[in-house]
Amino acid sequence: MKIENNIIKHYLKNVYFITGTAYAGKSTTVKMLSDRYDMVFCGENYHSRVSDIVASPDVQPDICYLKSLTDWRDFVTRSPEEYERWIYGVGREAAEFEIAELISLSRDKKVIADTNIPLELLKEISDYHHVAVMLSPQSMSVERFFDRSDPDKLFLLNVIDSCDDPGAVMENYKRGLALINSQKHYDEFAESGFFTVVREDNGKDTREEVCELIADHFQLTPARSPRTQTV
């Protein structure tokens, strides 16, 4: 069965999406907006509670990759090209789970989601004032990837440290991160036509400013903003 995108768009009318590159502040902004405007919070990988159970290798092979993984050292030693392909493959496979979950959650309340739904699909199922793109310089998304002390990143660090040559493995892993956050992908976001906020690597705390900019763009407050802002 195929559901046309105009139908999906109707059922997602209460959903607001934030997408973009790593280390741009997406997770923080989604949480702040959900608290401030009493929206349902859908953080990073919110779909996984269902997809981890339902996904099938013959239909969602990239989501199921981790299920068949017997040694996490295989995960961190993959080629950068395979890592890039896998990341975007998971995003495409997860999109259907995300959409189903968002339709379920947004019937009677506004929802805000940290999403990896591909840009071309977002253009079909949402509109300009329901999508925001957040971008960061590649240096931040790669070099600061492990600065956060969340459990997933600590786990990966431990896996890398357990390898025979941790330094070489870390460099290989960072090359994968660089491909995922390459200029090509950055430009795809920047030139998508969606409202865009660019994070500068200047150490300034811009959380409140960004939150207000995106709230204005989403028309959660009366003010309007230009298409692109640098903060």
Secondary structure, DSSP 4 states (H G I P E B T S, - for coil): ----HHHHHHHTTTEEEEEE-TTSSHHHHHHHHHHHTT-EEE-TTTTHHHHHHH--TTT-HHHHGGGG-S-HHHHHTS-HHHHHHHHHHHHHHHHHHHHHHHHHH-SSS-EEEE----HHHHHHHS-GGGEEEEE--HHHHHHTTTTS--HHHHHHHHHHHTSSSHHHHHHHHHHHHHHHT-HHHHHHHHTSSSEEEE--SS----HHHHHHHHHHHTTSSS----SEEE-
